[in-house]
């Protein structure tokens, strides 16, 4: 492995280089057809990442017991939680029906998420290929990097399972710590500790999951692309780089989050500035493919940023011609 000069590894240089490459690809010259084709590749590489949610509320039942009106006492959330399952509204048949519907929705949602994840893993290499070569091909990179895409998909599945099991473990431990408070309808020291433990552990797990996904997107995919290796080999290679140059990667992630804040602010300003025109910006960003086309400069810039930063670690990590 080529030993890079740590003084020459600069996230600022990667930012300038990524910006120039993004301008050359998208604006010099501007080609609307290229935008839509690259936007499709970007949409594949980001499929299922974002979306808009909506809320709903259940109608009130006049026969439903008020919170804490039973044994728990007025205003006691633990008493209300216990009284809830003694009310007539929760018959056995209704509980079974609700569980069946919830289970069916969960199974369908998981199946859709798995399909999206597979397409996104395969599409990531299509997007990288088009940015590296300056082309707008879709079928050729989809087939050429099928093995790498499937390997990436399996890595993400394993990571997702590990994160999910870790979250379930933390939630289970928090519930055990809260059990005494729920049983006695009174929040004690153990219950407070359970709440703090649950919240902090979940926040740390979410942060870890975000950092892992950023590492996969930013470094493991380019390493797999350049060396034509599996995700596990790329993961080992990336871990070795981090082990030898931790400070460089800390600077990279700090710069990444700063750039993300700037990009998010720019998008928010765009949405707010178009609210006077029937919320055109919000409508555009709510359509997945149109969102990818509209956000193409940002998506291209961030992809080039990680590629150019990684290329500073030696010739074997440079995938740009």
Phi and psi in degrees as GROMACS dihedral restraints (atoms count N, CA, C in turn):
[ dihedral_restraints ]
;  ai    aj    ak    al  type     phi  dphi    fc
    3     4     5     6     1   -69.1    20    10
    4     5     6     7     1   132.5    20    10
    6     7     8     9     1   -89.2    20    10
    7     8     9    10     1   111.8    20    10
    9    10    11    12     1   -77.4    20    10
   10    11    12    13     1   154.7    20    10
   12    13    14    15     1   -79.5    20    10
   13    14    15    16     1   111.5    20    10
   15    16    17    18     1   -58.5    20    10
   16    17    18    19     1   -28.7    20    10
   18    19    20    21     1   -70.7    20    10
   19    20    21    22     1   -21.1    20    10
   21    22    23    24     1   -92.3    20    10
   22    23    24    25     1    -4.4    20    10
   24    25    26    27     1   -84.9    20    10
   25    26    27    28     1   110.6    20    10
   27    28    29    30     1  -133.4    20    10
   28    29    30    31     1   125.6    20    10
   30    31    32    33     1   -73.8    20    10
   31    32    33    34     1   -27.1    20    10
   33    34    35    36     1   -66.4    20    10
   34    35    36    37     1   -43.4    20    10
   36    37    38    39     1   -61.8    20    10
   37    38    39    40     1   -37.3    20    10
   39    40    41    42     1   -65.7    20    10
   40    41    42    43     1   -34.7    20    10
   42    43    44    45     1   -64.9    20    10
   43    44    45    46     1   -48.4    20    10
   45    46    47    48     1   -63.0    20    10
   46    47    48    49     1   -42.1    20    10
   48    49    50    51     1   -64.7    20    10
   49    50    51    52     1   -42.7    20    10
   51    52    53    54     1   -64.8    20    10
   52    53    54    55     1   -38.7    20    10
   54    55    56    57     1   -64.8    20    10
   55    56    57    58     1   -43.2    20    10
   57    58    59    60     1   -63.8    20    10
   58    59    60    61     1   -42.7    20    10
   60    61    62    63     1   -64.4    20    10
   61    62    63    64     1   -40.1    20    10
   63    64    65    66     1   -63.0    20    10
   64    65    66    67     1   -43.2    20    10
   66    67    68    69     1   -63.7    20    10
   67    68    69    70     1   -42.7    20    10
   69    70    71    72     1   -65.2    20    10
   70    71    72    73     1   -37.1    20    10
   72    73    74    75     1   -75.5    20    10
   73    74    75    76     1   -39.7    20    10
   75    76    77    78     1  -103.0    20    10
   76    77    78    79     1   -24.8    20    10
   78    79    80    81     1  -122.6    20    10
   79    80    81    82     1    -4.1    20    10
   81    82    83    84     1  -128.6    20    10
   82    83    84    85     1    79.9    20    10
   84    85    86    87     1   -90.8    20    10
   85    86    87    88     1   171.7    20    10
   87    88    89    90     1   -80.5    20    10
   88    89    90    91     1   125.7    20    10
   90    91    92    93     1  -131.3    20    10
   91    92    93    94     1   109.5    20    10
   93    94    95    96     1   -63.7    20    10
   94    95    96    97     1   -37.3    20    10
   96    97    98    99     1   -63.9    20    10
   97    98    99   100     1   -41.4    20    10
   99   100   101   102     1   -61.9    20    10
  100   101   102   103     1   -39.3    20    10
  102   103   104   105     1   -59.6    20    10
  103   104   105   106     1   -45.3    20    10
  105   106   107   108     1   -70.0    20    10
  106   107   108   109     1   -36.1    20    10
  108   109   110   111     1   -71.0    20    10
  109   110   111   112     1   -43.9    20    10
  111   112   113   114     1   -66.3    20    10
  112   113   114   115     1   -34.1    20    10
  114   115   116   117     1   -62.8    20    10
  115   116   117   118     1   -35.1    20    10
  117   118   119   120     1   -67.1    20    10
  118   119   120   121     1   -41.7    20    10
  120   121   122   123     1   -63.1    20    10
  121   122   123   124     1   -41.4    20    10
  123   124   125   126     1   -65.7    20    10
  124   125   126   127     1   -36.5    20    10
  126   127   128   129     1   -64.5    20    10
  127   128   129   130     1   -42.2    20    10
  129   130   131   132     1   -61.2    20    10
  130   131   132   133     1   -41.8    20    10
  132   133   134   135     1   -72.3    20    10
  133   134   135   136     1   -14.5    20    10
  135   136   137   138     1  -123.4    20    10
  136   137   138   139     1    18.7    20    10
  138   139   140   141     1   -60.9    20    10
  139   140   141   142     1   127.9    20    10
  141   142   143   144     1    82.1    20    10
  142   143   144   145     1     5.1    20    10
  144   145   146   147     1   -78.1    20    10
  145   146   147   148     1   -33.9    20    10
  147   148   149   150     1  -129.1    20    10
  148   149   150   151     1  -178.0    20    10
  150   151   152   153     1   161.2    20    10
  151   152   153   154     1   174.2    20    10
  153   154   155   156     1  -115.9    20    10
  154   155   156   157     1   140.6    20    10
  156   157   158   159     1  -109.9    20    10
  157   158   159   160     1   169.0    20    10
  159   160   161   162     1  -142.7    20    10
  160   161   162   163     1   156.5    20    10
  162   163   164   165     1  -115.1    20    10
  163   164   165   166     1   166.0    20    10
  165   166   167   168     1  -148.8    20    10
  166   167   168   169     1   163.1    20    10
  168   169   170   171     1  -134.0    20    10
  169   170   171   172     1   148.0    20    10
  171   172   173   174     1   -83.7    20    10
  172   173   174   175     1   143.3    20    10
  174   175   176   177     1   -68.1    20    10
  175   176   177   178     1   150.5    20    10
  177   178   179   180     1   -79.4    20    10
  178   179   180   181     1   143.3    20    10
  180   181   182   183     1  -107.8    20    10
  181   182   183   184     1   125.4    20    10
  183   184   185   186     1   -64.9    20    10
  184   185   186   187     1   -23.6    20    10
  186   187   188   189     1   -89.1    20    10
  187   188   189   190     1    -3.0    20    10
  189   190   191   192     1   -77.1    20    10
  190   191   192   193     1   131.9    20    10
  192   193   194   195     1   -64.6    20    10
  193   194   195   196     1   141.9    20    10
  195   196   197   198     1   -70.5    20    10
  196   197   198   199     1   155.3    20    10
  198   199   200   201     1   -60.4    20    10
  199   200   201   202     1   123.2    20    10
  201   202   203   204     1    77.6    20    10
  202   203   204   205     1    10.9    20    10
  204   205   206   207     1   -78.4    20    10
  205   206   207   208     1   -14.6    20    10
  207   208   209   210     1   -91.6    20    10
  208   209   210   211     1  -134.9    20    10
  210   211   212   213     1   -68.4    20    10
  211   212   213   214     1   -22.3    20    10
  213   214   215   216     1   -73.7    20    10
  214   215   216   217     1   -18.8    20    10
  216   217   218   219     1    92.1    20    10
  217   218   219   220     1   156.4    20    10
  219   220   221   222     1   -63.5    20    10
  220   221   222   223     1   132.5    20    10
  222   223   224   225     1    77.2    20    10
  223   224   225   226     1     6.6    20    10
  225   226   227   228     1   -93.6    20    10
  226   227   228   229     1   114.8    20    10
  228   229   230   231     1   -65.5    20    10
  229   230   231   232     1   -32.4    20    10
  231   232   233   234     1   -71.1    20    10
  232   233   234   235     1   -36.6    20    10
  234   235   236   237     1   -66.8    20    10
  235   236   237   238     1   -39.5    20    10
  237   238   239   240     1   -64.0    20    10
  238   239   240   241     1   -39.6    20    10
  240   241   242   243     1   -62.5    20    10
  241   242   243   244     1   -40.4    20    10
  243   244   245   246     1   -73.6    20    10
  244   245   246   247     1   -40.9    20    10
  246   247   248   249     1   -67.6    20    10
  247   248   249   250     1   -24.3    20    10
  249   250   251   252     1   -57.4    20    10
  250   251   252   253     1   -40.7    20    10
  252   253   254   255     1   -87.4    20    10
  253   254   255   256     1    -0.2    20    10
  255   256   257   258     1  -100.3    20    10
  256   257   258   259     1    -0.7    20    10
  258   259   260   261     1   -80.8    20    10
  259   260   261   262     1   158.7    20    10
  261   262   263   264     1   -69.4    20    10
  262   263   264   265     1   -21.9    20    10
  264   265   266   267     1   -66.6    20    10
  265   266   267   268     1   -24.9    20    10
  267   268   269   270     1   -97.8    20    10
  268   269   270   271     1    71.7    20    10
  270   271   272   273     1   -77.5    20    10
  271   272   273   274     1   165.1    20    10
  273   274   275   276     1   -62.4    20    10
  274   275   276   277     1   -42.9    20    10
  276   277   278   279     1   -62.9    20    10
  277   278   279   280     1   -41.2    20    10
  279   280   281   282     1   -66.3    20    10
  280   281   282   283     1   -40.7    20    10
  282   283   284   285     1   -63.3    20    10
  283   284   285   286     1   -43.0    20    10
  285   286   287   288     1   -62.5    20    10
  286   287   288   289     1   -43.4    20    10
  288   289   290   291     1   -63.1    20    10
  289   290   291   292     1   -44.2    20    10
  291   292   293   294     1   -62.9    20    10
  292   293   294   295     1   -43.4    20    10
  294   295   296   297     1   -63.3    20    10
  295   296   297   298     1   -40.0    20    10
  297   298   299   300     1   -65.1    20    10
  298   299   300   301     1   -44.1    20    10
  300   301   302   303     1   -65.4    20    10
  301   302   303   304     1   -44.5    20    10
  303   304   305   306     1   -62.0    20    10
  304   305   306   307     1   -42.6    20    10
  306   307   308   309     1   -62.9    20    10
  307   308   309   310     1   -41.7    20    10
  309   310   311   312     1   -64.5    20    10
  310   311   312   313     1   -42.9    20    10
  312   313   314   315     1   -63.3    20    10
  313   314   315   316     1   -41.0    20    10
  315   316   317   318     1   -64.1    20    10
  316   317   318   319     1   -43.9    20    10
  318   319   320   321     1   -62.4    20    10
  319   320   321   322     1   -45.0    20    10
  321   322   323   324     1   -63.6    20    10
  322   323   324   325     1   -42.9    20    10
  324   325   326   327     1   -63.2    20    10
  325   326   327   328     1   -40.8    20    10
  327   328   329   330     1   -65.2    20    10
  328   329   330   331     1   -42.0    20    10
  330   331   332   333     1   -62.2    20    10
  331   332   333   334     1   -44.4    20    10
  333   334   335   336     1   -64.6    20    10
  334   335   336   337     1   -41.6    20    10
  336   337   338   339     1   -62.8    20    10
  337   338   339   340     1   -38.8    20    10
  339   340   341   342     1   -65.9    20    10
  340   341   342   343     1   -42.9    20    10
  342   343   344   345     1   -62.3    20    10
  343   344   345   346     1   -45.8    20    10
  345   346   347   348     1   -59.7    20    10
  346   347   348   349     1   -40.9    20    10
  348   349   350   351     1   -65.0    20    10
  349   350   351   352     1   -39.4    20    10
  351   352   353   354     1   -65.4    20    10
  352   353   354   355     1   -45.8    20    10
  354   355   356   357     1   -63.1    20    10
  355   356   357   358     1   -40.7    20    10
  357   358   359   360     1   -65.5    20    10
  358   359   360   361     1   -37.7    20    10
  360   361   362   363     1   -67.1    20    10
  361   362   363   364     1   -40.4    20    10
  363   364   365   366     1   -72.1    20    10
  364   365   366   367     1   -39.8    20    10
  366   367   368   369     1   -68.0    20    10
  367   368   369   370     1   -23.8    20    10
  369   370   371   372     1   -60.2    20    10
  370   371   372   373     1   -37.6    20    10
  372   373   374   375     1   -77.5    20    10
  373   374   375   376     1   -28.4    20    10
  375   376   377   378     1   -64.0    20    10
  376   377   378   379     1   -44.8    20    10
  378   379   380   381     1   -64.4    20    10
  379   380   381   382     1   -46.1    20    10
  381   382   383   384     1   -62.3    20    10
  382   383   384   385     1   -43.5    20    10
  384   385   386   387     1   -59.3    20    10
  385   386   387   388     1   -45.2    20    10
  387   388   389   390     1   -66.2    20    10
  388   389   390   391     1   -36.3    20    10
  390   391   392   393     1   -72.6    20    10
  391   392   393   394     1   -38.2    20    10
  393   394   395   396     1   -70.1    20    10
  394   395   396   397     1   -42.7    20    10
  396   397   398   399     1   -89.3    20    10
  397   398   399   400     1   -14.8    20    10
  399   400   401   402     1    73.8    20    10
  400   401   402   403     1    19.3    20    10
  402   403   404   405     1  -106.3    20    10
  403   404   405   406     1  -178.2    20    10
  405   406   407   408     1  -128.0    20    10
  406   407   408   409     1    35.2    20    10
  408   409   410   411     1   -74.9    20    10
  409   410   411   412     1   149.2    20    10
  411   412   413   414     1  -122.7    20    10
  412   413   414   415     1   -53.5    20    10
  414   415   416   417     1   -67.0    20    10
  415   416   417   418     1   -43.5    20    10
  417   418   419   420     1   -60.8    20    10
  418   419   420   421     1   -53.6    20    10
  420   421   422   423     1   -67.5    20    10
  421   422   423   424     1   -28.8    20    10
  423   424   425   426     1   -60.9    20    10
  424   425   426   427     1   -42.4    20    10
  426   427   428   429     1   -79.0    20    10
  427   428   429   430     1   -40.9    20    10
  429   430   431   432     1   -63.1    20    10
  430   431   432   433     1   -39.3    20    10
  432   433   434   435     1  -107.2    20    10
  433   434   435   436     1    31.1    20    10
  435   436   437   438     1   -64.4    20    10
  436   437   438   439     1   -40.9    20    10
  438   439   440   441     1   -64.5    20    10
  439   440   441   442     1   -42.9    20    10
  441   442   443   444     1   -66.2    20    10
  442   443   444   445     1   -39.3    20    10
  444   445   446   447     1   -64.6    20    10
  445   446   447   448     1   -41.8    20    10
  447   448   449   450     1   -67.1    20    10
  448   449   450   451     1   -37.6    20    10
  450   451   452   453     1   -64.6    20    10
  451   452   453   454     1   -40.8    20    10
  453   454   455   456     1   -63.5    20    10
  454   455   456   457     1   -39.6    20    10
  456   457   458   459     1   -59.4    20    10
  457   458   459   460     1   -45.0    20    10
  459   460   461   462     1   -64.9    20    10
  460   461   462   463     1   -38.8    20    10
  462   463   464   465     1   -61.1    20    10
  463   464   465   466     1   -44.1    20    10
  465   466   467   468     1   -66.8    20    10
  466   467   468   469     1   -34.8    20    10
  468   469   470   471     1   -63.9    20    10
  469   470   471   472     1   -46.0    20    10
  471   472   473   474     1   -62.0    20    10
  472   473   474   475     1   -45.7    20    10
  474   475   476   477     1   -61.2    20    10
  475   476   477   478     1   -43.5    20    10
  477   478   479   480     1   -61.8    20    10
  478   479   480   481     1   -41.7    20    10
  480   481   482   483     1   -64.8    20    10
  481   482   483   484     1   -43.5    20    10
  483   484   485   486     1   -63.4    20    10
  484   485   486   487     1   -42.2    20    10
  486   487   488   489     1   -65.0    20    10
  487   488   489   490     1   -42.7    20    10
  489   490   491   492     1   -62.4    20    10
  490   491   492   493     1   -46.8    20    10
  492   493   494   495     1   -63.2    20    10
  493   494   495   496     1   -37.5    20    10
  495   496   497   498     1   -64.6    20    10
  496   497   498   499     1   -40.8    20    10
  498   499   500   501     1   -65.2    20    10
  499   500   501   502     1   -43.0    20    10
  501   502   503   504     1   -62.2    20    10
  502   503   504   505     1   -39.0    20    10
  504   505   506   507     1   -63.1    20    10
  505   506   507   508     1   -45.6    20    10
  507   508   509   510     1   -65.2    20    10
  508   509   510   511     1   -41.4    20    10
  510   511   512   513     1   -64.3    20    10
  511   512   513   514     1   -41.9    20    10
  513   514   515   516     1   -61.8    20    10
  514   515   516   517     1   -43.4    20    10
  516   517   518   519     1   -64.9    20    10
  517   518   519   520     1   -39.1    20    10
  519   520   521   522     1   -64.5    20    10
  520   521   522   523     1   -40.1    20    10
  522   523   524   525     1   -65.8    20    10
  523   524   525   526     1   -39.8    20    10
  525   526   527   528     1   -61.2    20    10
  526   527   528   529     1   -39.6    20    10
  528   529   530   531     1   -69.7    20    10
  529   530   531   532     1   -28.2    20    10
  531   532   533   534     1   -87.5    20    10
  532   533   534   535     1   -11.9    20    10
  534   535   536   537     1   -59.1    20    10
  535   536   537   538     1   -42.4    20    10
  537   538   539   540     1   -62.7    20    10
  538   539   540   541     1   -39.1    20    10
  540   541   542   543     1   -67.4    20    10
  541   542   543   544     1   -39.6    20    10
  543   544   545   546     1   -66.9    20    10
  544   545   546   547     1   -42.4    20    10
  546   547   548   549     1   -64.2    20    10
  547   548   549   550     1   -36.9    20    10
  549   550   551   552     1   -95.4    20    10
  550   551   552   553     1     2.4    20    10
  552   553   554   555     1    55.3    20    10
  553   554   555   556     1    35.0    20    10
  555   556   557   558     1  -150.9    20    10
  556   557   558   559     1   131.1    20    10
  558   559   560   561     1   -81.3    20    10
  559   560   561   562     1   115.1    20    10
  561   562   563   564     1  -108.9    20    10
  562   563   564   565     1  -172.2    20    10
  564   565   566   567     1   -62.7    20    10
  565   566   567   568     1   -39.3    20    10
  567   568   569   570     1   -64.0    20    10
  568   569   570   571     1   -39.1    20    10
  570   571   572   573     1   -64.8    20    10
  571   572   573   574     1   -42.4    20    10
  573   574   575   576     1   -62.1    20    10
  574   575   576   577     1   -41.8    20    10
  576   577   578   579     1   -62.4    20    10
  577   578   579   580     1   -37.9    20    10
  579   580   581   582     1   -63.8    20    10
  580   581   582   583     1   -41.3    20    10
  582   583   584   585     1   -63.8    20    10
  583   584   585   586     1   -46.8    20    10
  585   586   587   588     1   -63.2    20    10
  586   587   588   589     1   -44.6    20    10
  588   589   590   591     1   -61.5    20    10
  589   590   591   592     1   -44.6    20    10
  591   592   593   594     1   -63.1    20    10
  592   593   594   595     1   -46.5    20    10
  594   595   596   597     1   -65.4    20    10
  595   596   597   598     1   -47.8    20    10
  597   598   599   600     1   -66.0    20    10
  598   599   600   601     1   -42.2    20    10
  600   601   602   603     1   -66.2    20    10
  601   602   603   604     1   -39.3    20    10
  603   604   605   606     1   -67.0    20    10
  604   605   606   607     1   -39.6    20    10
  606   607   608   609     1   -62.6    20    10
  607   608   609   610     1   -42.8    20    10
  609   610   611   612     1   -65.4    20    10
  610   611   612   613     1   -39.1    20    10
  612   613   614   615     1   -66.8    20    10
  613   614   615   616     1   -40.1    20    10
  615   616   617   618     1   -63.0    20    10
  616   617   618   619     1   -43.6    20    10
  618   619   620   621     1   -61.7    20    10
  619   620   621   622     1   -43.1    20    10
  621   622   623   624     1   -63.2    20    10
  622   623   624   625     1   -41.0    20    10
  624   625   626   627     1   -63.9    20    10
  625   626   627   628     1   -39.8    20    10
  627   628   629   630     1   -64.5    20    10
  628   629   630   631     1   -44.3    20    10
  630   631   632   633     1   -64.8    20    10
  631   632   633   634     1   -37.8    20    10
  633   634   635   636     1   -64.9    20    10
  634   635   636   637     1   -44.1    20    10
  636   637   638   639     1   -66.1    20    10
  637   638   639   640     1   -38.0    20    10
  639   640   641   642     1   -62.9    20    10
  640   641   642   643     1   -38.9    20    10
  642   643   644   645     1   -67.5    20    10
  643   644   645   646     1   -39.6    20    10
  645   646   647   648     1   -63.5    20    10
  646   647   648   649     1   -49.4    20    10
  648   649   650   651     1   -65.7    20    10
  649   650   651   652     1   -43.0    20    10
  651   652   653   654     1   -81.1    20    10
  652   653   654   655     1   -32.4    20    10
  654   655   656   657     1  -128.8    20    10
  655   656   657   658     1   -43.5    20    10
  657   658   659   660     1   -66.8    20    10
  658   659   660   661     1   -40.9    20    10
  660   661   662   663     1   -63.3    20    10
  661   662   663   664     1   -48.4    20    10
  663   664   665   666     1   -60.8    20    10
  664   665   666   667     1   -36.8    20    10
  666   667   668   669     1   -65.5    20    10
  667   668   669   670     1   -43.3    20    10
  669   670   671   672     1   -61.9    20    10
  670   671   672   673     1   -40.0    20    10
  672   673   674   675     1   -65.7    20    10
  673   674   675   676     1   -47.6    20    10
  675   676   677   678     1   -72.4    20    10
  676   677   678   679     1   -37.2    20    10
  678   679   680   681     1  -101.2    20    10
  679   680   681   682     1    -5.3    20    10
  681   682   683   684     1    55.0    20    10
  682   683   684   685     1    46.2    20    10
  684   685   686   687     1  -113.3    20    10
  685   686   687   688     1   172.4    20    10
  687   688   689   690     1   -76.6    20    10
  688   689   690   691     1   169.0    20    10
  690   691   692   693     1   -65.7    20    10
  691   692   693   694     1   -32.9    20    10
  693   694   695   696     1   -70.6    20    10
  694   695   696   697     1   -39.7    20    10
  696   697   698   699     1   -65.3    20    10
  697   698   699   700     1   -40.7    20    10
  699   700   701   702     1   -66.6    20    10
  700   701   702   703     1   -37.4    20    10
  702   703   704   705     1   -62.6    20    10
  703   704   705   706     1   -43.2    20    10
  705   706   707   708     1   -63.6    20    10
  706   707   708   709     1   -42.0    20    10
  708   709   710   711     1   -63.0    20    10
  709   710   711   712     1   -43.9    20    10
  711   712   713   714     1   -65.5    20    10
  712   713   714   715     1   -41.7    20    10
  714   715   716   717     1   -61.2    20    10
  715   716   717   718     1   -36.4    20    10
  717   718   719   720     1   -65.5    20    10
  718   719   720   721     1   -40.7    20    10
  720   721   722   723     1   -62.8    20    10
  721   722   723   724     1   -45.4    20    10
  723   724   725   726     1   -63.5    20    10
  724   725   726   727     1   -39.0    20    10
  726   727   728   729     1   -63.9    20    10
  727   728   729   730     1   -36.1    20    10
  729   730   731   732     1   -86.5    20    10
  730   731   732   733     1   -24.4    20    10
  732   733   734   735     1  -136.0    20    10
  733   734   735   736     1    59.7    20    10
  735   736   737   738     1   -63.5    20    10
  736   737   738   739     1   -38.6    20    10
  738   739   740   741     1   -64.0    20    10
  739   740   741   742     1   -38.9    20    10
  741   742   743   744     1   -63.0    20    10
  742   743   744   745     1   -41.1    20    10
  744   745   746   747     1   -74.1    20    10
  745   746   747   748     1   -31.5    20    10
  747   748   749   750     1   -61.8    20    10
  748   749   750   751     1   -43.9    20    10
  750   751   752   753     1   -63.2    20    10
  751   752   753   754     1   -39.1    20    10
  753   754   755   756     1   -60.6    20    10
  754   755   756   757     1   -48.7    20    10
  756   757   758   759     1   -67.2    20    10
  757   758   759   760     1   -37.7    20    10
  759   760   761   762     1   -62.6    20    10
  760   761   762   763     1   -43.5    20    10
  762   763   764   765     1   -64.7    20    10
  763   764   765   766     1   -38.3    20    10
  765   766   767   768     1   -61.3    20    10
  766   767   768   769     1   -46.1    20    10
  768   769   770   771     1   -66.4    20    10
  769   770   771   772     1   -36.3    20    10
  771   772   773   774     1   -64.1    20    10
  772   773   774   775     1   -44.5    20    10
  774   775   776   777     1   -65.1    20    10
  775   776   777   778     1   -36.0    20    10
  777   778   779   780     1   -64.3    20    10
  778   779   780   781     1   -40.1    20    10
  780   781   782   783     1   -62.7    20    10
  781   782   783   784     1   -43.2    20    10
  783   784   785   786     1   -62.9    20    10
  784   785   786   787     1   -44.1    20    10
  786   787   788   789     1   -65.0    20    10
  787   788   789   790     1   -42.1    20    10
  789   790   791   792     1   -63.9    20    10
  790   791   792   793     1   -39.9    20    10
  792   793   794   795     1   -62.8    20    10
  793   794   795   796     1   -42.6    20    10
  795   796   797   798     1   -62.9    20    10
  796   797   798   799     1   -41.3    20    10
  798   799   800   801     1   -66.2    20    10
  799   800   801   802     1   -40.7    20    10
  801   802   803   804     1   -63.2    20    10
  802   803   804   805     1   -40.8    20    10
  804   805   806   807     1   -63.0    20    10
  805   806   807   808     1   -40.6    20    10
  807   808   809   810     1   -61.5    20    10
  808   809   810   811     1   -44.0    20    10
  810   811   812   813     1   -65.2    20    10
  811   812   813   814     1   -45.3    20    10
  813   814   815   816     1   -65.4    20    10
  814   815   816   817     1   -37.0    20    10
  816   817   818   819     1   -71.3    20    10
  817   818   819   820     1   -19.7    20    10
  819   820   821   822     1  -101.8    20    10
  820   821   822   823     1     2.7    20    10
  822   823   824   825     1   -64.7    20    10
  823   824   825   826     1   -27.2    20    10
  825   826   827   828     1   -73.1    20    10
  826   827   828   829     1   -12.0    20    10
  828   829   830   831     1  -113.2    20    10
  829   830   831   832     1    55.2    20    10
  831   832   833   834     1    60.9    20    10
  832   833   834   835     1    34.0    20    10
  834   835   836   837     1    56.0    20    10
  835   836   837   838     1    44.7    20    10
  837   838   839   840     1   -60.8    20    10
  838   839   840   841     1   -43.8    20    10
  840   841   842   843     1   -60.6    20    10
  841   842   843   844     1   -42.2    20    10
  843   844   845   846     1   -66.9    20    10
  844   845   846   847     1   -38.1    20    10
  846   847   848   849     1   -65.3    20    10
  847   848   849   850     1   -42.7    20    10
  849   850   851   852     1   -62.1    20    10
  850   851   852   853     1   -45.7    20    10
  852   853   854   855     1   -75.0    20    10
  853   854   855   856     1   -12.0    20    10
  855   856   857   858     1   -86.6    20    10
  856   857   858   859     1    -9.8    20    10
  858   859   860   861     1   -96.6    20    10
  859   860   861   862     1   116.3    20    10
  861   862   863   864     1   -53.3    20    10
  862   863   864   865     1   -54.6    20    10
  864   865   866   867     1   -68.3    20    10
  865   866   867   868     1   -42.8    20    10
  867   868   869   870     1   -63.4    20    10
  868   869   870   871     1   -35.2    20    10
  870   871   872   873     1   -59.4    20    10
  871   872   873   874     1   -44.6    20    10
  873   874   875   876     1   -63.6    20    10
  874   875   876   877     1   -39.3    20    10
  876   877   878   879     1   -67.6    20    10
  877   878   879   880     1   -43.8    20    10
  879   880   881   882     1   -67.0    20    10
  880   881   882   883     1   -36.2    20    10
  882   883   884   885     1   -93.3    20    10
  883   884   885   886     1    12.3    20    10
  885   886   887   888     1   -56.4    20    10
  886   887   888   889     1   -44.2    20    10
  888   889   890   891     1   -57.2    20    10
  889   890   891   892     1   -39.9    20    10
  891   892   893   894     1   -68.5    20    10
  892   893   894   895     1   -44.9    20    10
  894   895   896   897     1   -64.4    20    10
  895   896   897   898     1   -41.9    20    10
  897   898   899   900     1   -66.5    20    10
  898   899   900   901     1   -43.5    20    10
  900   901   902   903     1   -59.7    20    10
  901   902   903   904     1   -48.5    20    10
  903   904   905   906     1   -66.1    20    10
  904   905   906   907     1   -34.2    20    10
  906   907   908   909     1   -67.4    20    10
  907   908   909   910     1   -43.3    20    10
  909   910   911   912     1   -64.7    20    10
  910   911   912   913     1   -34.1    20    10
  912   913   914   915     1   -60.0    20    10
  913   914   915   916     1   -49.1    20    10
  915   916   917   918     1   -69.0    20    10
  916   917   918   919     1   -37.1    20    10
  918   919   920   921     1   -64.0    20    10
  919   920   921   922     1   -44.7    20    10
  921   922   923   924     1   -69.9    20    10
  922   923   924   925     1   -36.1    20    10
  924   925   926   927     1   -65.9    20    10
  925   926   927   928     1   -44.2    20    10
  927   928   929   930     1   -63.6    20    10
  928   929   930   931     1   -35.7    20    10
  930   931   932   933     1   -64.8    20    10
  931   932   933   934     1   -17.2    20    10
  933   934   935   936     1   -73.7    20    10
  934   935   936   937     1    -9.6    20    10
  936   937   938   939     1   -88.3    20    10
  937   938   939   940     1     2.7    20    10
  939   940   941   942     1   137.8    20    10
  940   941   942   943     1   164.9    20    10
  942   943   944   945     1   -59.5    20    10
  943   944   945   946     1   -34.5    20    10
  945   946   947   948     1   -68.7    20    10
  946   947   948   949     1   -14.0    20    10
  948   949   950   951     1  -105.8    20    10
  949   950   951   952     1     2.7    20    10
  951   952   953   954     1   -90.5    20    10
  952   953   954   955     1   118.4    20    10
  954   955   956   957     1  -110.2    20    10
  955   956   957   958     1    -7.9    20    10
  957   958   959   960     1   -80.6    20    10
  958   959   960   961     1   139.8    20    10
